[in-house]
Amino acid sequence: MNPASLAFDLVIFDCDGVLVDSEIISCGAVADVLSRHGVPTDLNYALRTFLGRPASAVTDAFTVQTNKPLPDTFVSSWREYLFTRFEQELVAVDGIRSAIEAIPLPRCVASSSDEERLQISLGRTGLLPLFEGNIFSTTMVKHGKPAPDLFLYAARQMDVSAPRCVVVEDSPSGVKAAKAAGMTAVGFTGGSHYSVLDNTETLLNAGADHILKRAADLPSLLREISADGR
């Protein structure tokens, strides 16, 4: 693939549900932890409510629904449980490594996860070397997704203008953030969580320019977008 033939200068990847197949694990852990703390939650609700959202969305949900202050051990116990499950269950999204390696463009990660979680997720799945030094977390900006701040920050750090960026996202909030940033948004539906809750229509309603069902098809999709002028 010739970089000069592409309409983009940067590919921005969300992490959870795009690079690593973590959303079923993450939202399952959220459901378990909230339920243990008196907020009955199932996987479907967690996927609908927290997919692509920062950890603060979960802690805010607890305080709103219980009208109680957050227990001191809530976040630490949740993270310990989540990272244990990552160690046991987390894998890369099928086909994503070969797709990344086939695209001759600069790339970065822009995720609602914090930096520690990103390092663990990408390290556990062997994807960290593909992005070393170009990993951006919501903790680096004032407003997380669906605000455009994180994607705009990533583009500035990579020295690429927003219209020359394409974002690969699995969540409606991420798609909204990409569009608010003035970038091309690819809605990705290849994560295992889409077998439980199919958000394809929601991604389109959020503004996704294209839908990608298999990570392996990303290089050809970028060629098609470039040939069609987006």
N, C-alpha and C positions, 0 to 999 in steps of 0.2 A: 504494500500500500504506500503510495506516494503522499507525504504530508502536504505537499503543495496542492493536491487535488481535493483536500478536505476544507470544509467551511469553518473549521474550528482551529484554535490554537491551544486549547486546554480542555481536558476531560476531568470533570469534578465528580467523584464518586461519594455517595453516601456510604456508610459502613454497614450498619445493621440491616440485614435483609437484601443487601446488594452485593457486598463483598463477602460477608460471613452470614451463614444461615442461622441467625441468632434470634429472630423475632419470636418464633414459637417458644424458645427457651426463655427469653427475656420477659415476654408478656405472661408466660406461665408462672414465672417466678414472682412477678408483680401480683398476679391473682392469688398465689399461695400466701405471700407475705401480708397482703391486705386482709385476706380472710382470717389469718391467724391473729390479726390485730383488730378484729371485730367489724371489718367491712367486707361482707360476703361478695366475692368477685369471681367470675368464671373467665375462661380463656377468651371467649368471643367478646365479652365486654372489654377486657383488657386490650385486645387487638383493636377494637373500634375506638377506644378512648385514648390509649397511650402510644399507639404506633407512631414512631418518628418524633415523639415528644421527649423533652429532657426529664431528668429525674425529679425536678421540681414539680412537674405535673402530677406525679404520683404522691409526693408528700403533701401537695396542696389538696389533692382529692381526699386524703386521710383526714386532714384538719377540717375540711368543709363538711364531710359526711359524718364525722364523729363529734364535731364541735369540741374537740379536745386538743391540747398541745401535743406535738409529735413526741413520742417516747424517745428518750436519749439513745436507746439501742436500735431504733427502727432502721436507720440508714445502714449502720454497720452490719446488722444481722442480714439485711436484704442483700447487701453487696457480697458478704461472705457466702451466702446461699447461692447467689447468681454465679459467682466465679467458680464455685465448686461444680455447678452444673456445666459451665463452659468447659472446664477441664475434662469432664466426662463425655460431653455430647457435642461440642461445637466443631463444625467443619466449615470449609469455604463453600460458597455457592458453586454449584456444579457448573463447570466450564468457564468460570470467571478468570482464572489465571491465564489460560491460553488466549482468551479474548483480550485481556490487558496487554499481553506480550505481543499481540498482533497489531496493536494500534500505535503507530509511530508518532505519538504526540505527548507533550508533557501531561502529567496527571497528578492529582492530589486527592486527598480525602477531606471531606467537610461533614462533620457528624454532630448530632445532638449529644452523643456520649462524651464523657469526660476523658481526659488524656490517659489516665491509668487504664480505664476500660478499653480504650482504643489500642493501647500497647498490648494488653492481654489478648484481645480478640484477634488482632492482626498477627501477633506473635504465635499464638496457639495454632493458627491456620496456615502459617508459613508465608503469609502475604506481606509481612512487614517490610522486607527488603525492597519490595516494589514501590514503596511510598516513603521510605526513610527520609525524614526532613521536610516532607510535604504533607503533614497531617495536621488538620485544623479542627479544633473542638469548639463547641458552643460556649465553653467557659472563657474563650478569648474575645467574645463580643458582648455587647450589652443586652441585645435581644436575640433569642433563639428563633428557630423556625416556628411559625411560617413567616416571620420577618426576614428580609433579604440580607441582613447584616453579615451572617456567616459566609454566605457565598460571595458577597462583595469583598469581604476581608480576604478570603482565599484567593480571589482573582487579583487583588492588589498585591498580595504577597508573591504571587506567581508572575506578576507584571503582564497581565493579559486583560484586555478590555472585556467588559461583561458580554457584549454581543458576540464575541468570539469564543464564548464558553458554552459547553454542553454539559448538562447535569444529569446524572443517572440516579433516580430516586424511587423508592418503593412506597413512600407514604404521601398522602394528600398534603400534609403540612409542608413536606419537603418540596413537592411540586409547586405549591403556592409560593414558597420562598424563592425558588428558581425563577419563576415568572416575574415576581416582584423585583428581582434583581436584573431583569432584562435579558435573561439567558434562555437558551433552548432547553426544554425539559423533556427527558425520556422517562416515562413511567415504567418501572420494572416490576414484572409480576412472576418472576421465576423462583422466588423464595418459597420455602415449604409452607409458610403461613398462608399463602394464597390458596392452599388446598382446604384451609379451615374457614377463611373469610376472604372472599374474592372482592378486592377493592378496585377492580379495573374501572368500573363506571365512575367511582369516586375520584380516581386519578384523572380521568378525562374531564370530569366536572371541575376539578381543581385547576385545570389548564394544561394538562400534559399535551405536548405537541405530538408525541409518538408513544406507542406502547411496545415494550420489548418483553417477550415471553420467555426467551432463553438467553442466558448470558453469552453463549457461543455465537449468537447472531449479532452482537453489538458491532463488530467491525463492518459487517455488510450493511447494517442500518446506517452507520455514519457515512458510508460511501453513498448510499441512496439519498440521504438527507442532503449531502453536499451536491450531488448531481441534480437534485430537484430544486436547489436553492432554498432548502428548508420547507 
